[in-house]
Amino acid sequence: MSRYGQGGEVTGPSRRSAVRGALLVAGGTLLAGAVDLGTARGVLAAAQPTIHTRGAWNARAPRSAVDVFNRRPDHIVVHHTATANSTNYTQSQAFALSRSIQNYHMDTQGWKDIGQQLTISRGGHIVEGRSQSLPTMRNRTFNLGTHVSGHNDHTVGIENEGTYTSATPPTALFNSLAATCAWLCAQWSLDPATAIVGHRDYNATACPGDRLYAMLPQLRREAANRLARLEARLDTLGYSEIPQDHWPTYPEVPEAERAAEFHHGPALGPGDAAG
């Protein structure tokens, strides 16, 4: 049975091995001198694209401590922010977006913090979201987010600025998303062909929009290609097995979903921890 439903079949590296890291940053530029790092930890550190920390965008402190688990997530969930497709591609816009989302999640939704672990702006700027996201990613552990109902305890959420029901994401955003997914798959021993999914694959929502959702097979291939480029140079690691109850269920996309800024479908379910 296909893991992808409408997402399509994808080719990628063998499930028997995964590259421990990739040395590419957003946009496909090879990091100078990175090949001689010597250790898997160093390779993984070099593979990380530039991610702006919470301090950079003046994030508010969470209302309470964020749950951190000494284990890895098994899926990366792609979202869109359901906001305007801004032509302001600056870093300051990326930071302002993160502050706006955090205010909405904390003040309107009543959550302890911003819900997603990462946000990518239309200019391709990658921004840390929920508290402890970047440290746990670097440590190959996992912090609990609030972004996909019923599945927050085993997934990481990436919000992509814009609304992609009919518009195509900017190249800068897509390239940063691919670089981020490749790095996370390396960190957590995930197969891009099965680990990268859309919000609608779990919940009844249009998120991440028809256009971005249709690009997920391309995203999976690009993430896999970034990993495979260094497979011959690095030790390999078997992909983590994914429990069947963590697989997407592909519910029907609602015909008339509520349209509102920052609303992109269910984020909390009855069995989820408080936001």
Secondary structure as the mmCIF struct_conf table of DSSP 4:
data_model
#
loop_
_struct_conf.conf_type_id
_struct_conf.id
_struct_conf.beg_label_comp_id
_struct_conf.beg_label_asym_id
_struct_conf.beg_label_seq_id
_struct_conf.end_label_comp_id
_struct_conf.end_label_asym_id
_struct_conf.end_label_seq_id
BEND BEND1 ARG A 3 ARG A 3
HELX_RH_3T_P HELX_RH_3T_P1 GLY A 5 GLY A 7
BEND BEND2 PRO A 13 PRO A 13
TURN_TY1_P TURN_TY1_P1 ARG A 15 ARG A 16
STRN STRN1 ALA A 18 VAL A 19
BEND BEND3 ARG A 20 ARG A 20
STRN STRN2 LEU A 24 LEU A 24
TURN_TY1_P TURN_TY1_P2 ALA A 26 GLY A 27
BEND BEND4 GLY A 28 GLY A 28
HELX_LH_PP_P HELX_LH_PP_P1 THR A 29 THR A 29
STRN STRN3 LEU A 30 LEU A 30
HELX_LH_PP_P HELX_LH_PP_P2 LEU A 31 LEU A 31
TURN_TY1_P TURN_TY1_P3 ALA A 32 GLY A 33
HELX_RH_3T_P HELX_RH_3T_P2 ALA A 34 ASP A 36
BEND BEND5 THR A 39 THR A 39
HELX_RH_AL_P HELX_RH_AL_P1 ALA A 40 ALA A 47
HELX_LH_PP_P HELX_LH_PP_P3 GLN A 48 THR A 50
STRN STRN4 ILE A 51 HIS A 52
HELX_RH_3T_P HELX_RH_3T_P3 ARG A 54 TRP A 57
TURN_TY1_P TURN_TY1_P4 ASN A 58 ASN A 58
HELX_LH_PP_P HELX_LH_PP_P4 ALA A 59 PRO A 62
BEND BEND6 ARG A 63 SER A 64
HELX_LH_PP_P HELX_LH_PP_P5 ALA A 65 ASP A 67
STRN STRN5 VAL A 68 PHE A 69
BEND BEND7 ASN A 70 ARG A 71
BEND BEND8 ASP A 74 ASP A 74
STRN STRN6 HIS A 75 HIS A 80
BEND BEND9 THR A 87 THR A 87
BEND BEND10 THR A 90 THR A 90
HELX_RH_AL_P HELX_RH_AL_P2 GLN A 91 ASN A 103
HELX_RH_PI_P HELX_RH_PI_P1 TYR A 104 THR A 108
BEND BEND11 GLN A 109 GLN A 109
BEND BEND12 LYS A 112 ASP A 113
BEND BEND13 GLY A 115 GLN A 117
STRN STRN7 LEU A 118 ILE A 120
TURN_TY1_P TURN_TY1_P5 ARG A 122 GLY A 123
STRN STRN8 ILE A 126 GLU A 128
BEND BEND14 ARG A 130 ARG A 130
TURN_TY1_P TURN_TY1_P6 SER A 131 GLN A 132
HELX_RH_AL_P HELX_RH_AL_P3 SER A 133 ASN A 139
TURN_TY1_P TURN_TY1_P7 ARG A 140 ARG A 140
STRN STRN9 PHE A 142 ASN A 143
BEND BEND15 HIS A 147 VAL A 148
TURN_TY1_P TURN_TY1_P8 SER A 149 GLY A 150
HELX_RH_3T_P HELX_RH_3T_P4 ASN A 152 HIS A 154
STRN STRN10 THR A 155 ASN A 160
BEND BEND16 GLU A 161 GLY A 162
BEND BEND17 THR A 165 ALA A 167
HELX_LH_PP_P HELX_LH_PP_P6 THR A 168 PRO A 170
HELX_RH_AL_P HELX_RH_AL_P4 THR A 171 TRP A 188
TURN_TY1_P TURN_TY1_P9 SER A 189 SER A 189
HELX_RH_AL_P HELX_RH_AL_P5 PRO A 192 ALA A 195
STRN STRN11 ILE A 196 GLY A 198
HELX_RH_3T_P HELX_RH_3T_P5 HIS A 199 ASP A 201
TURN_TY1_P TURN_TY1_P10 TYR A 202 TYR A 202
BEND BEND18 ASN A 203 THR A 205
TURN_TY1_P TURN_TY1_P11 CYS A 207 PRO A 208
HELX_RH_AL_P HELX_RH_AL_P6 ASP A 210 ALA A 214
TURN_TY1_P TURN_TY1_P12 MET A 215 MET A 215
HELX_RH_AL_P HELX_RH_AL_P7 LEU A 216 ALA A 228
TURN_TY1_P TURN_TY1_P13 ARG A 229 ARG A 233
BEND BEND19 LEU A 234 LEU A 234
STRN STRN12 THR A 236 LEU A 237
HELX_LH_PP_P HELX_LH_PP_P7 GLY A 238 GLU A 241
HELX_RH_3T_P HELX_RH_3T_P6 GLN A 244 HIS A 246
BEND BEND20 TRP A 247 TRP A 247
HELX_LH_PP_P HELX_LH_PP_P8 PRO A 251 PRO A 254
BEND BEND21 GLU A 255 ALA A 256
TURN_TY1_P TURN_TY1_P14 GLU A 261 PHE A 262
BEND BEND22 GLY A 265 GLY A 265
TURN_TY1_P TURN_TY1_P15 PRO A 270 GLY A 271
BEND BEND23 ASP A 272 ASP A 272
HELX_LH_PP_P HELX_LH_PP_P9 ALA A 273 ALA A 274
#
